[in-house]
Amino acid sequence: MRLGIPAPQPMRAVDYPAIRRLSQSMGRHAEPELWGSGECQLVIYNLDGQLLGWSRAHWWEPADATAPAG
């Protein structure tokens, strides 16, 4: 058993296949190659190298019914 806490890492193109597989396993259709380069994009893998999740954040403008500006 390996000890340690996985840390988020910047997303890279080599992460895209794992992101698509995880997304499909949840009934979704992520296309990370289409995401904006100006976003904050992170991935986190477990210590065995399995993708646990990803996150994206960017400035949203303008405010609308789904999301406020910011």
Phi and psi in degrees as GROMACS dihedral restraints (atoms count N, CA, C in turn):
[ dihedral_restraints ]
;  ai    aj    ak    al  type     phi  dphi    fc
    3     4     5     6     1   -91.9    20    10
    4     5     6     7     1   140.7    20    10
    6     7     8     9     1  -103.4    20    10
    7     8     9    10     1   154.3    20    10
    9    10    11    12     1   138.5    20    10
   10    11    12    13     1   165.7    20    10
   12    13    14    15     1  -118.0    20    10
   13    14    15    16     1   122.0    20    10
   15    16    17    18     1   -65.8    20    10
   16    17    18    19     1   144.2    20    10
   18    19    20    21     1  -117.3    20    10
   19    20    21    22     1   144.8    20    10
   21    22    23    24     1   -59.7    20    10
   22    23    24    25     1   144.8    20    10
   24    25    26    27     1  -128.2    20    10
   25    26    27    28     1   155.5    20    10
   27    28    29    30     1   -59.8    20    10
   28    29    30    31     1   139.7    20    10
   30    31    32    33     1   -70.7    20    10
   31    32    33    34     1   139.4    20    10
   33    34    35    36     1  -129.5    20    10
   34    35    36    37     1   164.2    20    10
   36    37    38    39     1   -57.9    20    10
   37    38    39    40     1   -31.0    20    10
   39    40    41    42     1   -67.5    20    10
   40    41    42    43     1   -14.8    20    10
   42    43    44    45     1   -82.9    20    10
   43    44    45    46     1   -16.8    20    10
   45    46    47    48     1   -57.5    20    10
   46    47    48    49     1   -44.8    20    10
   48    49    50    51     1   -60.2    20    10
   49    50    51    52     1   -41.8    20    10
   51    52    53    54     1   -65.6    20    10
   52    53    54    55     1   -37.6    20    10
   54    55    56    57     1   -64.0    20    10
   55    56    57    58     1   -45.3    20    10
   57    58    59    60     1   -62.4    20    10
   58    59    60    61     1   -42.9    20    10
   60    61    62    63     1   -62.5    20    10
   61    62    63    64     1   -45.9    20    10
   63    64    65    66     1   -63.8    20    10
   64    65    66    67     1   -42.1    20    10
   66    67    68    69     1   -60.2    20    10
   67    68    69    70     1   -46.1    20    10
   69    70    71    72     1   -63.3    20    10
   70    71    72    73     1   -34.7    20    10
   72    73    74    75     1   -65.6    20    10
   73    74    75    76     1   -19.3    20    10
   75    76    77    78     1  -102.0    20    10
   76    77    78    79     1    10.0    20    10
   78    79    80    81     1    76.5    20    10
   79    80    81    82     1    22.1    20    10
   81    82    83    84     1  -114.8    20    10
   82    83    84    85     1   178.8    20    10
   84    85    86    87     1  -138.1    20    10
   85    86    87    88     1    74.1    20    10
   87    88    89    90     1   -75.0    20    10
   88    89    90    91     1   140.7    20    10
   90    91    92    93     1  -128.4    20    10
   91    92    93    94     1    77.0    20    10
   93    94    95    96     1   -61.8    20    10
   94    95    96    97     1   -24.7    20    10
   96    97    98    99     1   -67.4    20    10
   97    98    99   100     1   -15.0    20    10
   99   100   101   102     1   -95.6    20    10
  100   101   102   103     1    -6.7    20    10
  102   103   104   105     1   -71.7    20    10
  103   104   105   106     1   151.3    20    10
  105   106   107   108     1   -69.6    20    10
  106   107   108   109     1   142.3    20    10
  108   109   110   111     1   -73.9    20    10
  109   110   111   112     1   -16.1    20    10
  111   112   113   114     1   -86.3    20    10
  112   113   114   115     1     5.2    20    10
  114   115   116   117     1   -87.2    20    10
  115   116   117   118     1   159.7    20    10
  117   118   119   120     1   -88.1    20    10
  118   119   120   121     1   118.1    20    10
  120   121   122   123     1  -127.8    20    10
  121   122   123   124     1   125.0    20    10
  123   124   125   126     1  -130.3    20    10
  124   125   126   127     1   152.8    20    10
  126   127   128   129     1  -129.1    20    10
  127   128   129   130     1   157.5    20    10
  129   130   131   132     1  -138.7    20    10
  130   131   132   133     1   130.9    20    10
  132   133   134   135     1  -114.3    20    10
  133   134   135   136     1   151.2    20    10
  135   136   137   138     1   -77.0    20    10
  136   137   138   139     1   176.4    20    10
  138   139   140   141     1   -69.6    20    10
  139   140   141   142     1   -13.4    20    10
  141   142   143   144     1   -93.1    20    10
  142   143   144   145     1     3.0    20    10
  144   145   146   147     1    88.2    20    10
  145   146   147   148     1    13.4    20    10
  147   148   149   150     1   -91.8    20    10
  148   149   150   151     1   131.2    20    10
  150   151   152   153     1   -64.3    20    10
  151   152   153   154     1   124.9    20    10
  153   154   155   156     1   -94.0    20    10
  154   155   156   157     1   -31.7    20    10
  156   157   158   159     1   176.1    20    10
  157   158   159   160     1   174.8    20    10
  159   160   161   162     1  -143.2    20    10
  160   161   162   163     1   163.0    20    10
  162   163   164   165     1  -142.2    20    10
  163   164   165   166     1   153.6    20    10
  165   166   167   168     1  -139.6    20    10
  166   167   168   169     1   142.1    20    10
  168   169   170   171     1  -144.7    20    10
  169   170   171   172     1   141.8    20    10
  171   172   173   174     1  -156.0    20    10
  172   173   174   175     1   164.6    20    10
  174   175   176   177     1   -71.8    20    10
  175   176   177   178     1   126.9    20    10
  177   178   179   180     1  -107.1    20    10
  178   179   180   181     1   122.5    20    10
  180   181   182   183     1  -140.6    20    10
  181   182   183   184     1   134.4    20    10
  183   184   185   186     1   -91.0    20    10
  184   185   186   187     1   179.4    20    10
  186   187   188   189     1   -65.7    20    10
  187   188   189   190     1   143.7    20    10
  189   190   191   192     1  -144.6    20    10
  190   191   192   193     1  -173.3    20    10
  192   193   194   195     1   -67.2    20    10
  193   194   195   196     1   -24.0    20    10
  195   196   197   198     1   -87.9    20    10
  196   197   198   199     1   -40.9    20    10
  198   199   200   201     1  -145.2    20    10
  199   200   201   202     1   138.7    20    10
  201   202   203   204     1   -73.8    20    10
  202   203   204   205     1   161.4    20    10
  204   205   206   207     1   -62.7    20    10
  205   206   207   208     1   145.5    20    10
